[in-house]
Every structure is written in structure tokens, then in C-alpha cells.
Amino acid sequence: MADVDDILAEEAAELDGYFSDAPLDPEPEYPPLMKTFENVVIITNLPKVPEKKLEKLMKVVLKLVSRIGTLVTSDETGFQGIEVPFNQENDSTEGFALVEYETAEEAKNAISVLDEYKFDKNHSLSVSLYSRAEKLKDLEETEFVEPEPAPFVEKPNATAWLEDPSQRDQFVIRQGKETMVHWFDAKNEPICDYDGSREKEAGVSWCEFYCHWSPKGSYLATLVPARGVILWSGSTYEKTGRFVAPDVKTVLFSPQENYIITNNMRRDDDTAIKVYHVQSGKLLRAFPLYPDNFPQHEDIPPPPFQWSHDDQYLARMGQNLISIYTTPSMRLLDKKSLIAEGIHEFQWSPKDNILACWAPEQNNSPAHVDLIEIPSRKKLRQKNLFNVTKCNMVWQNNGDYLAVKVTRHTKSKKTLYNNIELFRLNETGIPVEMLDTKDAVMALAWEPRGSRFAMVHAENPSSTKVSVSFYNMMKKTEIITVAKKGAKKGQQSKQITTVPELNLIETLEGKQCNFVFWSPAGQTILLASLGDSASGTLEFYDVDTKSLVVKEHYRANQVVWDPAGRTVATCVSQPVEGGHFKFAMDNGYIIWSFQGKQICQQSFETFYQFLWRPRESLLSKTQINKVRKNLKKYEKQFEKADKERQRALYLEETKGKRAERKKIRDLRSQLASLRNEQRPRHLELLGGYDSEDDSNYVIRDVSKEIVLSTKEEVVV
């Protein structure tokens, strides 16, 4: 025992000076204890795979979940932030995985992104928080009892306004604190249909900001920033939906009215843009105002979302890419964005799922305009351009043609000039024609459903006098054929046909306009000089008959055609956001016929918005031409309907006068009856003298001549 003590004493002497005199009271620094599992999600409906495929499954799932946020990892244990339970007895995974993120926000984002994600052809993922799974664990297993369906509630008829017997149009205006929907028959003063009276009685406002019609006119969306977006529909404008969107500034309906996008334009809000399903009111997905890695400067507006014509896709431009989302899942098409190096702008075709986009010159590559088919991502056409400063794309409303206004510069970059690239999408190979012009092009517009377009151009962009040229993508030609056989041998016959060839129709010079607006019916175009410093000249021009009518609306800043092209409204409006509007005394609107005749005019102290109610066109171009050709057959029917309508309107307007006239006639009839009853007594009091008997009077004819003036003339 002494030897052991000696050995310990020697070791203590050797270690003398190495130990601290401080008391031994260790306080280890443990990592923060996670008391909840809010940062953990469970991914179910994964494929069940054997052990030999487990590593591959882990890699795929890890790659997928790591894109959304940062996973919790440990070098000591080898934990990578994901756990896929494996059943040794069945030699298979259990079909789910647990994923741990660093924050609860990342876990919630994973749910919004991955829930219902198409993992492969047979598996769509279901994602939920681990805390929810714990709650489900404690639920008792009972026999399923099918819930009773909710009672059927008939929704308002969204097309009731189309059943108007007079085929009138509707428009909505925002002025002061009022939002009013009016009927208009293109002949008389507008008639108010609804002004929010029901909401006024309840002490609420049905619109506090802007309002918007849906593309087919089924819904009216009113913006109330404190409450969000409210939808109204039916003949009595009943509330059919509400979408939560604090501080909402704008909305965008999909073309088929299945979806609606709200936007509050806030840079600090990760959910500034929200996509809702209109019928169910379900929030499908939310986006920040700017996409990832996109430059955020005050002078660079956020890239807008754009719908495809059939509501199948929703796309937005990013940095060197276009993100295309499929509906209703709102997942990226094929799980990846469309790469588009240097892209500056894109637009959907109005008729097909085709994207048109352009990118400037970069890395010794020329600028180019591309037409890309979706979902195949096949490049249908590419047009290379050189010395390009800017491009502007304008689709024809049927998607048959695409015009690209190209602003080019010389080698010194001191001089700019324009040319127009014209794509024919209905022809094989999508041929492109170039229209050269020495002038600066200020505006270009296609005729609806037609092959003509109008172009405003001048030598100097700041010129007060401009030219307006009309072009046609189709040219009429005369084909002469000579009969070689039969009785008509040697005789010539002429046939008019059209060929795809660009040709100039005419040029109008010395015009005072900076915008052109085609009538939705075609043929008529309005040449307008709009803006605070413009003259307000309005020129109604018929391209076929060459007739021209000149009118004026001083300080007009908006032109809106009705859906049928019968009437057009010109407006002087100011923004709702407030501020001083120095031309408030000119606020209001004027409605004109397509021939330039003023129908009505209204002025307001504050006037914000004028919108015609859209309606879907049900007739094809061939059917419309057939109706026009046989219009005389319907002329008597239309005239009779007009007379009946005018008669009904006259009776309604004179209803009060006719009632007063009837009262007077009834009173006279009563007095006459009373006099007849009193006549015998009257004669008795006069001793039998009847003052109404002509035989008691002597009638004499007296002629009297009066000289009013005399005039003498000396005739030599």
C-alpha cells in the first residue's frame, strides 16, 4: 500500500504547476434545446424501395428538399437533415421521410412548395408539419361517417346582363366616393343599374380603390385595401367571393376567369402576389414582388405575371429565365424554368401556347426574337437582329401575326432608326417580312380580327404633325385565265384572290395624333391626340369608305371602345392615389358614336375610372361577314324594334304629364256633368232665358280695314 502512495506522490510532484487553483465547477455550453418540432416536416407518399435503391432515393429527396431551405446537419452523427425509415423485415422503406430545417419558416415554405408535388408518374407528395402528425396520432380510430353535404345554394347568374332584350352595353365609373354601373343603348343618356345602395344602407363601402371587370364580364372586382378584393355578380350584384389581400393595389384575372392574381406592390412582403382560384376562393400560391436574383431598383418595375390564353400556364420573367407554372398545382413546368439568356420581355400569343420573347446583343451574340412552343419548349422561329437598342412586340388579337418594332442605332450610336419585323404564324415555317421606314415609329396597332395595321410615324419623335400609314398583310390580286376547250375557248375570265404579301394601303399626312385605336368591329379607327400638352383632337376615320370626322376633347387622356364597336368613350381622369390634379375642372367623359357623333357627356369634380363591361364574341369572322352582307334583311326588324323602344321610352318619360292631363280631363268631365244637372234650375232663375241659345243673338259681319304703313316710290 505504501508503494502505491509513493507512486501517486511522485506523479503529483511531476504534475505540480499544471493544475489550476480554481474550484472544479464545470458549466458545459449545450446547444439550444428544441422544445417543439415546428421546423420538421413529414413527406408522405414517397415510393417504397428496397435497400439497394435507398441511397438513390435519399439523394433525390435530399436534392429536392435542400433547394427550399437550409437543413440541420451533424458531422459527428452523419445526419444530413433527412431520415427515411427502413423496414428490415420487408426490405423496403416505409414510404415517408422526416426532414428537419433550421427554421420553422423554411418548414412552412416546404409545405407550400412540395405539397401535391409530382414526384414521378405514380407519386404526388403530401407534406405536413411533424406537430400535426403528433395530433393525428392521438386521434381515436372510429368508423367513418360520411358528412352530410352542405345545402345547395344557387349562385347568381353571371350572364344575366347578356339577356337584356335591348342588347344594351354596360360600363362602370369611379368618381368621388361613388362606384356606379350604367346601362347604355348607344342612343340615349346612360341609366344607372347599381350604385352600391345596399352596401350604403349597411354602412360599408363596396369599393374604395379601383375596380375591374373579368375578361368575359362575369364578375366585377372591387378593391377595398383594408378587406381585400370582393367579387360581385348577377343581376342584383350579389357578393360571390372575397380574397384576403391587405393593401391590394392591382388584380389580374385569367382569360377564362378561373383564377385571379392580387398584388399589393410591397417590396418587403414575401407574399405580395397571391394567386387564387375564383370558384373555391382557395389560395394556390404566393410570390414575392420580385423573383430571386432579379435586380431591384426604383427605376426597374417588377416583372409582371402573364396568363396563357387557356388558363393552363402562368409565367413570369426572371434573371435570364422565364418561370412557367402549371395550373392548378402552381408547380414549375417540368420542375425547371425556361432558360432565356438576357431576356428583356416576353408575351403569350392570344390564341396559342406560344411565347414570344426578345433579348439584346451580348457576348458577341446578336439580338434575337424567339417564338417558343409550350410545353414542348420547342423553338419555332428565331430572328437575329443587329445594332438593336430596343424592341416592342405587338400581337394581332387572333394571334395570326406578330409585329416587332425594332429601334436600331448606327455604329456611332448617335442616330436611331426603326424597322418593323412581321411574323406570319399561320404559314409554314413562320416567314418574317421586314418593313423599313426612315421615320420614327410612335405607335402601331392591329385591326381586330383582320390583317391590316396602322402605324403612326414622323421624321422626329417630338413632331406635332405626324403621318398615319395603313398596311395589309394580304394583297388582292387579279388572276386572268383563258379557256382552252369547249364553247368558251379563247375567252378570258377574271378572278380576285388574296396572297400573303405586305402592301401599303394609304398614308394620311399632317395629322395631330400620338395614339391610334381600332374599333373592335374593325374598319373604323380613332386617331387621338392624348395627354396634358396635346390638342385633344379626335379623328374618326373609316378605312374602307375614306370618310373622316374631326372632333375634340380637350385634355383627354383615355380612349375606350365598347365591345361591339358601336360607341367609344374619351375620358379625362386622375389617379385614385390622391395628390393635386391641376386639370380637375376637365374631369369626366364623353361618349361618341363610331361615326363621331357626340351622344352624351358627364363632368365630375373627381373622376378616376371608366370601363366598359367586356363580353365574349360568339361569332366567327365568317359569320360576322355573313351578317354584314345580309344586313338589309334585318333592317326592318331593327327599325321596328327601335320604334318600339323609342315608343316605350317616350311613354315612360311622359308618364307624369299624361297622368296630370288625365286629372284635368276628369275634372272637366265632372264639372260638365254638374253643369248639365244644374241647367234647368239655371234657366228657371233667368226666367227661361237661355244664354247658350244662338237664336237669342243677332249676328252681324263687320269688316274693318286698317292701313299699317304706306310707301311711295318715284319711278323715272
C-alpha positions in Angstrom: 0.0 0.0 0.0 2.9 2.3 0.8 4.3 1.7 -2.7 1.1 2.9 -4.3 1.1 6.1 -2.1 4.7 6.7 -3.2 3.9 6.3 -6.8 0.9 8.7 -6.6 3.1 11.2 -4.7 5.7 11.1 -7.4 3.1 11.6 -10.2 1.6 14.5 -8.2 5.0 16.1 -7.9 5.6 15.8 -11.7 2.2 17.4 -12.4 2.7 20.2 -9.9 2.0 23.5 -11.6 -0.2 22.2 -14.3 -3.4 22.3 -12.3 -5.4 25.5 -11.7 -6.2 26.6 -8.2 -9.8 27.5 -9.4 -12.5 25.2 -7.9 -13.7 22.5 -10.2 -17.3 23.6 -11.2 -17.7 22.9 -14.9 -20.7 24.6 -16.9 -20.8 23.0 -20.3 -22.4 25.0 -23.2 -25.1 22.9 -24.6 -26.8 23.8 -27.9 -30.3 25.3 -27.5 -32.9 22.7 -26.7 -35.6 22.4 -29.4 -38.8 22.1 -27.3 -41.1 21.8 -30.4 -40.8 20.3 -33.8 -42.1 23.2 -35.9 -39.1 23.0 -38.1 -39.7 19.4 -39.0 -41.9 18.2 -41.8 -43.1 14.7 -42.8 -43.2 13.9 -46.5 -45.5 11.0 -47.3 -46.5 9.1 -50.5 -42.8 8.5 -51.4 -42.0 5.4 -53.4 -41.3 2.3 -51.3 -37.9 0.9 -52.5 -35.6 -1.9 -51.4 -32.2 -1.3 -49.6 -30.2 -1.3 -52.8 -32.2 1.7 -54.1 -32.4 3.5 -50.8 -29.2 5.6 -51.4 -30.5 6.8 -54.8 -33.9 7.7 -53.2 -32.1 9.6 -50.4 -30.1 11.6 -53.0 -33.2 12.6 -55.0 -35.2 13.6 -51.9 -32.2 15.5 -50.4 -31.7 17.4 -53.6 -35.4 18.3 -53.7 -35.8 19.5 -50.1 -32.4 21.3 -49.9 -33.5 23.8 -52.6 -36.2 25.2 -50.3 -34.1 25.9 -47.2 -31.1 25.0 -45.1 -31.2 21.5 -43.5 -30.0 20.7 -40.0 -26.8 18.6 -40.3 -24.3 17.0 -37.9 -20.8 15.9 -38.8 -20.5 13.7 -35.7 -23.5 11.6 -36.4 -23.5 12.0 -40.2 -27.1 13.3 -40.1 -27.9 15.2 -43.3 -31.2 16.7 -42.3 -33.4 13.9 -43.7 -34.4 10.5 -42.3 -36.1 7.8 -44.4 -37.3 4.9 -42.2 -36.5 1.4 -43.4 -38.3 -1.8 -42.6 -35.7 -4.6 -42.3 -38.3 -7.3 -42.3 -39.9 -6.2 -45.5 -36.7 -5.0 -47.0 -38.4 -1.8 -48.0 -38.8 1.8 -47.0 -42.0 2.9 -45.3 -43.0 5.4 -48.0 -42.3 8.6 -45.9 -39.4 10.8 -44.8 -38.7 13.2 -42.0 -36.9 16.5 -42.9 -35.5 18.9 -40.4 -34.9 22.6 -41.5 -33.1 25.2 -39.4 -36.2 27.4 -39.1 -40.0 27.0 -38.9 -40.4 29.4 -41.8 -38.4 27.2 -44.1 -40.5 24.2 -43.0 -43.8 26.1 -43.8 -42.3 27.1 -47.2 -41.5 23.5 -47.9 -45.2 22.6 -47.3 -46.4 25.3 -49.7 -43.9 24.3 -52.4 -43.8 20.5 -52.1 -47.4 19.6 -51.2 -49.0 17.9 -54.1 -45.6 18.0 -55.9 -45.5 15.4 -58.8 -42.5 13.2 -57.6 -42.9 10.8 -60.5 -45.7 9.4 -62.7 -47.3 7.5 -59.9 -46.5 9.5 -56.8 -47.7 13.0 -55.7 -46.1 14.1 -52.4 -48.1 15.1 -49.4 -46.3 17.3 -46.9 -47.3 18.4 -43.4 -45.7 19.5 -40.1 -44.5 16.9 -37.6 -46.6 18.6 -34.9 -49.7 17.9 -37.0 -48.7 14.2 -37.2 -48.5 14.1 -33.4 -52.0 15.4 -33.1 -53.3 12.8 -35.6 -51.5 10.0 -33.6 -53.8 10.7 -30.6 -57.0 10.5 -32.5 -59.2 7.5 -31.9 -59.9 5.2 -34.8 -63.6 5.2 -35.3 -65.9 4.1 -38.1 -66.0 6.7 -40.9 -69.3 8.5 -41.1 -69.9 10.4 -44.3 -70.7 14.0 -43.5 -73.9 15.5 -44.8 -73.4 17.6 -47.9 -73.9 21.3 -47.4 -77.3 22.6 -48.7 -77.2 23.7 -52.3 -77.1 27.4 -52.7 -77.7 28.7 -56.2 -75.1 31.2 -57.3 -76.1 34.4 -59.1 -76.4 34.1 -62.9 -73.2 35.7 -64.1 -74.5 36.1 -67.6 -77.9 37.7 -66.7 -76.8 41.0 -68.2 -76.4 39.4 -71.6 -80.2 38.6 -71.6 -81.1 42.2 -71.8 -83.9 42.4 -74.5 -82.5 45.7 -75.9 -78.9 44.3 -76.2 -77.5 47.2 -74.3 -73.9 47.6 -73.1 -72.8 48.3 -69.6 -70.0 50.4 -68.1 -68.7 51.2 -64.6 -67.3 54.5 -63.5 -65.4 55.6 -60.3 -66.0 59.2 -59.4 -65.7 60.8 -56.0 -66.7 58.2 -53.4 -69.1 56.6 -55.9 -68.9 53.4 -58.0 -71.8 53.1 -60.4 -72.7 50.6 -63.1 -74.8 52.0 -66.0 -76.8 50.7 -68.9 -76.2 52.3 -72.3 -78.1 51.8 -75.6 -75.9 54.0 -77.8 -78.7 56.5 -78.4 -79.9 57.9 -75.0 -78.4 59.0 -71.7 -77.0 56.2 -69.5 -79.3 54.6 -66.9 -77.8 53.7 -63.5 -78.2 49.9 -62.9 -76.5 49.7 -59.4 -74.6 52.2 -57.3 -73.9 50.2 -54.1 -77.1 51.3 -52.4 -77.4 48.0 -50.5 -73.9 48.4 -49.0 -74.5 52.1 -48.2 -77.5 51.1 -46.1 -75.3 48.6 -44.3 -72.7 51.3 -43.6 -69.9 49.7 -45.7 -68.2 50.7 -48.9 -68.3 48.3 -51.9 -65.2 49.9 -53.5 -62.5 52.2 -52.1 -59.8 51.9 -54.8 -60.0 50.8 -58.4 -62.5 48.2 -59.9 -62.0 45.7 -62.7 -64.3 43.6 -64.9 -63.3 40.0 -65.5 -62.4 39.2 -69.2 -65.8 37.8 -70.1 -67.7 40.3 -67.9 -69.0 37.7 -65.5 -67.6 39.4 -62.4 -66.9 42.9 -61.1 -63.9 43.0 -58.8 -63.8 46.0 -56.4 -60.7 46.8 -54.4 -61.0 47.6 -50.7 -57.4 47.7 -49.3 -58.5 47.0 -45.7 -60.6 44.0 -46.7 -59.0 42.8 -50.0 -60.7 42.0 -53.3 -64.5 41.5 -53.5 -66.3 39.8 -56.4 -69.8 40.9 -57.4 -72.1 39.1 -59.9 -75.6 38.5 -61.1 -78.4 40.9 -62.0 -78.5 42.4 -58.4 -74.7 42.5 -57.9 -74.5 40.0 -55.1 -71.2 39.3 -53.4 -69.9 36.0 -54.8 -66.3 35.9 -53.4 -63.7 37.6 -51.3 -60.0 37.3 -51.4 -57.8 38.3 -48.5 -55.2 40.7 -49.8 -54.2 43.6 -47.5 -53.2 46.8 -49.2 -54.1 45.4 -52.6 -53.3 47.7 -55.5 -54.0 45.7 -58.6 -55.7 42.5 -59.7 -55.4 40.3 -62.8 -58.0 37.8 -64.0 -57.0 34.8 -66.1 -58.6 34.9 -69.6 -61.1 32.1 -68.8 -61.9 33.6 -65.4 -60.7 30.6 -63.5 -58.1 32.4 -61.5 -57.3 35.9 -60.1 -54.0 37.4 -59.0 -53.8 40.1 -56.3 -50.8 42.4 -55.8 -50.0 44.9 -53.1 -46.8 46.2 -54.7 -44.8 45.9 -51.5 -41.2 45.1 -51.8 -40.9 43.9 -48.1 -43.7 41.3 -48.4 -42.7 37.8 -49.4 -46.4 37.2 -50.2 -47.0 40.4 -52.1 -48.5 38.5 -55.1 -51.2 35.9 -54.4 -52.9 33.5 -56.9 -56.5 32.4 -56.0 -59.0 30.0 -57.6 -62.1 32.1 -58.3 -64.8 29.4 -57.7 -63.4 27.9 -54.5 -61.6 31.0 -53.2 -58.6 28.8 -52.4 -55.1 30.4 -52.2 -53.0 28.4 -54.7 -49.6 30.1 -54.2 -48.0 33.3 -53.1 -44.9 35.1 -54.6 -42.7 38.0 -53.6 -42.9 41.1 -55.7 -39.5 40.4 -57.5 -38.3 36.9 -58.4 -35.0 35.6 -56.9 -31.8 37.3 -58.2 -33.8 39.9 -60.2 -32.4 43.4 -59.9 -34.5 45.6 -57.6 -34.1 49.2 -58.4 -36.6 52.1 -58.1 -36.4 52.6 -61.9 -37.0 48.9 -62.7 -40.6 47.8 -62.3 -41.3 44.3 -61.1 -41.8 41.8 -63.9 -45.5 41.1 -64.3 -47.2 37.7 -64.4 -48.9 36.8 -67.6 -51.6 34.1 -68.3 -51.7 31.9 -71.3 -54.9 32.1 -73.4 -56.4 28.9 -71.9 -55.5 29.5 -68.2 -53.2 26.4 -68.4 -50.0 28.4 -67.6 -48.8 31.4 -65.6 -45.4 32.8 -66.5 -43.1 35.5 -65.1 -39.7 36.7 -66.3 -36.7 36.3 -64.1 -33.0 36.8 -64.4 -32.1 35.1 -67.7 -35.1 32.8 -67.5 -38.9 32.5 -67.7 -40.6 30.7 -64.8 -43.7 28.9 -66.2 -46.2 27.5 -63.6 -48.9 25.0 -64.4 -52.4 25.3 -63.0 -54.0 24.4 -60.7 -50.9 23.0 -58.9 -48.8 26.1 -59.5 -45.7 24.0 -59.9 -42.9 24.8 -62.3 -43.5 23.2 -65.7 -41.2 20.1 -65.9 -39.7 21.2 -62.5 -37.5 23.8 -64.1 -37.6 27.3 -65.6 -37.2 28.1 -69.2 -33.6 29.4 -69.8 -33.6 32.6 -71.8 -30.2 34.4 -71.6 -30.5 38.1 -71.4 -34.3 38.2 -71.9 -35.9 41.7 -71.7 -39.5 41.0 -72.5 -41.9 38.1 -73.3 -45.6 37.9 -74.3 -48.1 35.0 -74.8 -49.8 34.5 -78.1 -53.5 35.5 -77.7 -54.6 32.2 -79.4 -51.9 29.5 -78.8 -49.5 28.5 -76.1 -46.6 30.2 -77.8 -44.2 32.6 -76.1 -42.6 35.5 -78.0 -39.5 36.9 -76.3 -36.6 39.1 -77.2 -33.0 39.5 -75.9 -30.4 42.2 -76.7 -26.9 41.6 -78.0 -24.5 40.0 -75.6 -21.2 38.0 -75.6 -20.8 38.6 -79.4 -24.2 37.1 -80.0 -26.8 39.1 -81.9 -30.1 40.3 -80.5 -32.9 37.9 -81.3 -36.6 37.4 -81.2 -37.8 33.9 -80.4 -41.1 32.1 -80.7 -41.2 29.1 -78.3 -43.9 26.5 -78.1 -45.1 25.4 -74.6 -45.0 22.8 -73.1 -42.5 21.2 -75.5 -40.2 24.3 -75.3 -39.5 23.8 -79.0 -38.2 26.9 -80.7 -40.5 27.5 -83.6 -38.7 30.5 -85.1 -35.7 32.8 -84.3 -35.0 36.1 -85.9 -31.5 37.5 -85.3 -31.2 41.3 -85.2 -28.1 43.6 -85.2 -27.4 47.1 -83.7 -30.5 46.9 -81.6 -31.4 49.4 -78.8 -34.9 48.2 -78.0 -37.8 46.1 -79.2 -41.5 46.3 -78.8 -43.8 43.4 -79.6 -47.5 43.8 -80.7 -49.7 40.7 -81.3 -52.7 40.7 -83.5 -55.7 39.8 -81.3 -56.2 36.4 -83.0 -52.5 35.5 -82.8 -52.2 35.3 -86.6 -49.5 38.0 -86.8 -46.8 39.4 -84.6 -45.2 42.8 -85.2 -41.9 43.7 -83.6 -40.9 47.3 -83.7 -37.1 47.4 -83.7 -35.3 50.5 -82.6 -31.7 50.4 -84.0 -28.7 52.5 -83.8 -25.8 53.3 -86.2 -22.3 52.2 -85.4 -21.6 55.6 -83.6 -24.8 55.0 -81.6 -25.7 58.7 -82.2 -28.6 58.1 -84.6 -31.7 55.9 -84.0 -34.0 54.5 -86.6 -36.8 51.9 -86.8 -37.9 48.9 -88.8 -40.8 46.5 -88.3 -40.4 42.7 -88.3 -43.6 41.0 -89.2 -44.2 37.3 -88.4 -46.8 35.2 -90.1 -47.7 32.5 -87.6 -50.3 30.6 -89.7 -47.9 29.8 -92.5 -45.4 27.0 -92.7 -42.0 27.9 -91.3 -43.4 31.2 -89.9 -41.9 33.6 -92.5 -40.8 37.0 -91.5 -41.1 40.2 -93.5 -39.2 43.4 -92.8 -40.8 46.8 -93.2 -38.2 49.6 -93.5 -39.1 53.1 -92.5 -36.9 56.2 -92.3 -39.2 57.8 -89.8 -39.5 57.2 -86.0 -42.5 55.0 -85.3 -44.5 56.2 -82.3 -47.4 53.8 -82.3 -48.6 50.6 -84.0 -52.0 48.8 -83.7 -53.5 45.8 -85.5 -57.1 45.8 -86.8 -59.1 43.3 -84.6 -59.6 40.0 -86.5 -58.1 41.5 -89.6 -54.8 41.6 -91.5 -54.4 45.4 -91.5 -52.4 47.5 -89.2 -51.9 51.3 -88.6 -48.7 53.0 -87.8 -48.0 56.5 -86.5 -44.7 57.8 -87.7 -42.8 61.1 -88.2 -39.3 62.3 -89.0 -38.8 63.5 -85.5 -40.5 61.8 -82.5 -41.4 65.2 -81.0 -43.1 66.4 -84.1 -46.6 67.9 -83.7 -47.6 66.8 -87.3 -47.3 63.1 -88.0 -48.3 60.6 -90.7 -50.5 57.6 -90.3 -49.9 54.7 -92.7 -52.1 51.7 -93.2 -50.7 48.3 -94.3 -52.3 45.0 -95.2 -50.5 41.6 -94.7 -52.7 40.2 -97.5 -52.8 41.6 -101.1 -55.7 41.3 -103.5 -54.6 40.2 -107.0 -56.4 39.6 -110.2 -55.9 36.3 -112.0 -56.8 36.1 -115.7 -57.5 32.6 -117.1 -58.1 31.7 -120.7 -60.4 28.8 -121.6 -58.6 26.3 -123.8 -61.6 24.0 -124.6 -65.3 24.0 -125.2 -67.6 26.7 -126.4 -65.8 29.3 -124.4 -62.5 28.6 -125.9 -60.3 31.6 -126.0 -62.5 33.6 -123.6 -60.9 35.3 -120.6 -62.2 35.2 -117.1 -61.0 37.3 -114.1 -60.8 36.1 -110.5 -59.9 38.1 -107.5 -57.8 36.3 -104.9 -55.6 37.3 -101.9 -51.9 36.3 -101.5 -49.7 36.8 -98.4 -47.8 39.9 -99.4 -47.3 43.1 -97.4 -48.7 46.2 -99.2 -49.2 49.8 -98.3 -52.9 50.9 -98.5 -52.5 54.6 -97.9 -50.8 57.3 -95.8 -52.6 60.2 -94.1 -50.2 63.1 -93.6 -50.3 66.2 -91.4 -52.2 64.5 -88.5 -52.2 65.6 -84.9 -52.3 62.3 -83.1 -50.0 60.2 -80.9 -52.3 57.1 -80.5 -54.5 55.0 -82.7 -57.4 52.9 -81.5 -59.2 50.4 -83.8 -62.9 49.7 -83.3 -63.4 46.1 -82.1 -65.6 45.7 -85.2 -62.7 46.8 -87.5 -62.9 49.3 -90.4 -63.1 52.4 -88.2 -60.1 53.8 -86.4 -59.8 56.7 -84.0 -56.7 58.9 -84.3 -56.3 60.6 -80.9 -54.1 63.3 -79.6 -54.0 62.4 -75.9 -52.1 63.9 -72.9 -51.9 67.1 -70.9 -49.9 69.0 -73.5 -51.8 67.5 -76.5 -54.5 69.2 -78.5 -57.2 66.6 -77.7 -58.1 66.2 -81.4 -60.1 63.1 -82.3 -60.3 61.9 -85.9 -62.8 59.2 -86.7 -61.6 57.6 -89.9 -63.3 54.8 -92.0 -60.5 52.9 -93.7 -62.9 51.4 -96.3 -65.0 54.5 -97.3 -62.3 57.1 -96.6 -64.7 59.2 -94.6 -63.2 61.4 -91.9 -64.9 63.2 -89.0 -62.9 65.6 -86.7 -63.9 66.3 -83.1 -62.1 67.4 -80.0 -62.0 66.5 -76.3 -59.5 68.8 -74.5 -57.0 67.2 -72.2 -58.5 63.7 -72.8 -56.1 61.0 -71.6 -58.0 57.8 -72.2 -59.9 56.2 -75.1 -62.2 53.1 -74.5 -64.2 51.4 -77.2 -67.3 49.4 -76.2 -67.1 45.6 -77.0 -69.3 45.9 -80.1 -67.5 48.9 -81.6 -70.7 51.0 -81.8 -69.6 53.7 -79.3 -66.3 54.9 -77.9 -65.7 56.9 -74.7 -63.0 59.5 -74.2 -62.1 60.5 -70.7 -60.2 62.9 -68.6 -59.3 61.0 -65.4 -57.0 61.3 -62.4 -55.3 58.7 -60.2 -57.1 57.4 -57.1 -53.9 57.6 -55.0 -54.6 61.3 -54.4 -52.4 64.3 -54.9 -53.2 67.6 -56.7 -54.6 67.2 -60.1 -54.3 70.5 -61.8 -56.9 69.7 -64.6 -59.7 68.7 -62.2 -62.2 71.1 -63.9 -61.9 69.0 -67.1 -62.7 65.7 -65.4 -65.4 63.5 -66.9 -66.2 61.6 -70.1 -67.8 61.9 -73.5 -69.4 59.0 -75.4 -69.3 59.2 -79.2 -70.8 57.0 -81.9 -68.4 55.2 -84.2 -69.2 57.9 -86.8 -68.0 60.7 -84.5 -71.4 62.0 -83.2 -71.5 63.0 -79.6 -74.2 61.1 -77.7 -73.7 62.2 -74.1 -71.3 64.0 -71.8 -70.7 63.9 -68.0 -68.4 66.0 -65.8 -67.2 65.3 -62.3 -65.1 67.1 -59.7 -63.0 63.9 -59.3 -63.1 61.2 -61.9 -60.9 58.1 -61.7 -62.1 55.3 -64.0 -64.3 54.3 -66.9 -64.6 50.7 -68.0 -66.9 49.0 -70.5 -68.2 45.6 -69.4 -66.5 43.0 -71.7 -68.3 40.2 -73.4 -67.2 37.2 -75.2 -67.5 37.2 -79.0 -69.6 34.3 -80.1 -69.5 34.7 -83.8 -66.6 33.8 -86.1 -65.2 36.2 -88.7 -67.1 34.3 -91.5 -70.4 34.6 -89.6 -69.9 38.3 -89.0 -69.2 38.9 -92.7 -72.4 37.0 -93.5 -74.5 39.1 -91.1 -73.0 42.3 -92.7 -73.8 41.1 -96.2 -77.4 40.3 -95.3 -77.9 43.4 -93.1 -80.7 44.7 -95.2 -82.8 41.6 -94.4 -82.7 42.6 -90.7 -83.2 46.3 -91.3 -87.0 46.4 -91.0 -86.7 44.2 -87.9 -84.2 46.6 -86.3 -86.3 49.6 -87.3 -89.4 48.1 -85.8 -87.5 47.3 -82.6 -86.1 50.8 -82.4 -89.5 52.4 -82.8 -91.0 50.2 -80.1 -88.1 51.0 -77.9 -88.5 54.7 -78.6 -92.3 54.5 -78.0 -91.7 52.7 -74.7 -89.2 55.3 -73.7 -91.5 58.2 -74.7 -94.4 56.7 -72.7 -92.1 56.3 -69.7 -90.8 59.9 -70.0 -94.3 61.4 -70.4 -96.0 59.2 -67.8 -96.3 62.0 -65.4 -97.6 64.5 -67.9 -100.2 62.1 -69.2 -101.3 61.5 -65.6 -101.7 65.2 -65.0 -103.6 65.6 -68.3 -106.0 62.8 -67.3 -106.7 64.5 -64.0 -107.6 67.8 -65.8 -109.8 66.0 -68.3 -111.6 64.0 -65.5 -112.2 67.3 -63.6 -113.6 69.0 -66.7 -115.9 66.0 -67.3 -117.1 66.2 -63.7 -117.8 70.0 -64.0 -119.6 69.5 -67.3 -121.9 66.8 -65.7 -122.6 69.1 -62.7 -123.5 72.0 -65.1 -125.9 69.8 -67.0 -127.6 68.8 -63.8 -127.9 72.4 -62.7 -129.1 73.7 -66.1 -132.9 73.5 -65.5 -132.6 75.5 -62.3 -130.3 78.0 -64.1 -133.0 78.6 -66.8 -135.7 78.9 -64.1 -133.7 81.6 -62.3 -133.2 83.6 -65.6 -136.9 83.5 -66.4 -136.5 81.0 -69.2 -133.6 82.9 -70.9 -131.0 80.6 -72.3 -127.7 82.4 -72.9 -126.4 79.4 -74.9 -129.2 79.5 -77.5 -127.8 81.2 -80.6 -131.4 82.3 -81.7 -131.3 84.8 -78.9 -128.5 86.7 -80.6 -128.2 88.9 -83.8 -125.1 88.0 -85.8 -123.6 90.8 -88.0 -120.4 90.6 -90.2 -118.3 93.7 -89.9 -115.2 94.4 -92.0 -112.7 97.0 -90.9 -109.6 98.0 -92.9 -106.6 99.4 -91.2 -103.6 100.9 -93.1 -100.5 99.9 -91.2 -98.0 101.7 -93.4 -97.6 103.4 -96.8 -94.6 103.7 -99.1 -94.1 106.0 -102.1 -91.7 105.2 -104.9 -90.8 107.6 -107.7 -90.4 105.7 -111.0 -88.3 107.6 -113.6 
